Each structure stands twice: as C-alpha cells, then as structure tokens.
Amino acid sequence: MGMPFLLSRLVLIIFVAHFAASKAAATRPGFIYSRTRGRCTPQFWSSRRESWPRMVPQRATVSKVFGSGVFERYGSDVTLLESTTRNDDENAFAGLLKQASAALLNSYAREGFPYSAWEVKTLLIQALVSKEAAATQAKQFSVANEACN
C-alpha cells in the first residue's frame, strides 16, 4: 500500500498544482505591450510618464521651439508632443523631428546628455537641407536618445 498510495498522491498534487497555475495564468494577460523602451526615447516622452522640462511645454509648436527655419518644413501647428508620437519614421524629415524633439527634451532634463539644447536646434536646422542629411542626423539623435539613462 505504500508505493502505489504515494504515487497516486504525487500525481494528484501535480494535477492540482498544474490546474491552479493554468487558472492563474488565464486571469492575467500573457503579453503586455509597453511603448517605452528607455527614459530618453521619443516613446518615453510621448507617454507623459515624467513631467516635461519647463523650457519646452508639451503644447509648444516646433516652429516656436526650433525657430523659424523649421516653419517651411513642418508648418506652424505641429506641437512638440505630436512630434514625439509620430509613426512615419520612413519619412526622413518626420524621423528627424521625432528624434530631435526627444533629444531637445533630454538636453534639458538629463544631465550628461551629449547634446546641449542649442546644438540640437542647430543640428536640426542644418539637417533640413536633404533627405540624406535628415536621415543621418535622425540616426545620430536616435543613438544618443537610446544610450541615455
């Protein structure tokens, strides 16, 4: 009676434990999507998980923040918050604005960020000369944004 009894108990315990674990797993999602990858990315700043630096309000337009040089490319109504939420990264100029906006926020909010605010503004305006320059500068801003803590 010893060995078969213990074996049946063990099978019962394993069955109950498996049933309880599968029931608990069914009540919570198996995959949770998160837009944020780091504390310095455009996705992080668009999530509003941290207050924005006072120098650049969320509702400020990019033409006011980056200067009149960007007015021709982006218009007067695109806000800084909207620029961080853009999903059209295949467009070199849109990707540049998205990454430059995050870089500008990081330059104000993150000590040790490799670009100062005036450098971000200057580099954005200089990169507006061509799609290639815009794509290259967007990549450089992206690398700095991803590496930032």
Number of C-alpha atoms within 10 A of each C-alpha: 5 6 8 9 9 11 11 11 12 12 11 12 12 12 12 12 12 12 12 12 11 11 11 10 11 10 8 9 7 7 6 6 5 9 11 15 11 15 18 25 28 28 20 19 24 21 14 11 10 10 10 17 15 10 11 18 15 19 12 16 22 24 20 16 17 22 13 14 16 19 16 9 12 17 13 14 14 15 20 28 24 17 24 24 15 16 11 11 15 9 12 21 23 21 24 26 26 27 30 29 29 26 32 26 26 29 22 18 16 16 11 12 19 16 17 17 16 12 14 24 20 14 17 25 16 14 18 20 10 12 14 13 18 24 21 15 25 26 17 15 28 22 13 20 25 15 14 18 14
